[in-house]
Amino acid sequence: MGGHRAFYGPIDCAVTVEAVHRLYDTHKLPQPSLTIWMDSSLGCIYAAAVIGQLGEQLREQFVNQLRRDQLREQLGHQLWYRLAGQ
């Protein structure tokens, strides 16, 4: 298959992290604050999908909270608490 072969040996995590840090430095990007190790490419894809969904849920919750806060300010605190108590 075109000379492509998979590597199934042990990974030197410290060397890998250092290589990633050099890559980020080379491109003047902020360093990642977290490193997540997965056993497979499929696991990486799954984790990225889950993290993406969680990020979207957090964004929606944040936007909804902002809307509630804006509405509370518009209605005034007294009316807001009266409506919330019903």
NORTAKA-V466615 format. One record per backbone hydrogen bond with DSSP energy under -0.5 kcal/mol. NH is the residue of the N-H (numbers start at 0). CO is the residue of the C=O. E is the energy in kcal/mol with one decimal. If there is no record, write none. Layout:
BEGIN
nh:co:e
NH:CO:E
NH:CO:E
END
This chain:
BEGIN
nh:co:e
3:0:-1.9
7:5:-0.5
12:10:-1.1
15:11:-2.3
16:12:-2.8
17:13:-2.2
18:14:-2.1
19:15:-2.2
20:16:-2.5
21:17:-2.4
22:18:-2.1
23:19:-2.5
24:20:-2.6
25:21:-2.8
26:22:-1.6
27:24:-1.6
28:23:-2.8
36:34:-0.5
43:39:-1.6
44:40:-2.2
45:41:-2.6
46:42:-2.7
47:43:-2.6
48:44:-2.1
49:45:-2.4
50:46:-2.9
51:47:-2.4
52:48:-2.2
53:49:-2.6
54:50:-2.6
55:51:-2.1
56:52:-2.4
57:53:-2.6
58:54:-2.3
59:55:-2.5
60:56:-2.4
61:57:-2.5
62:58:-2.6
63:59:-2.7
64:60:-2.3
65:61:-2.3
66:62:-2.3
67:63:-2.4
68:64:-2.7
69:65:-2.6
70:66:-2.6
71:67:-2.6
72:68:-2.1
73:69:-2.2
74:70:-2.7
75:71:-1.8
79:75:-2.3
80:76:-2.5
81:77:-1.9
82:78:-2.7
83:79:-2.5
84:80:-1.5
85:82:-1.1
END
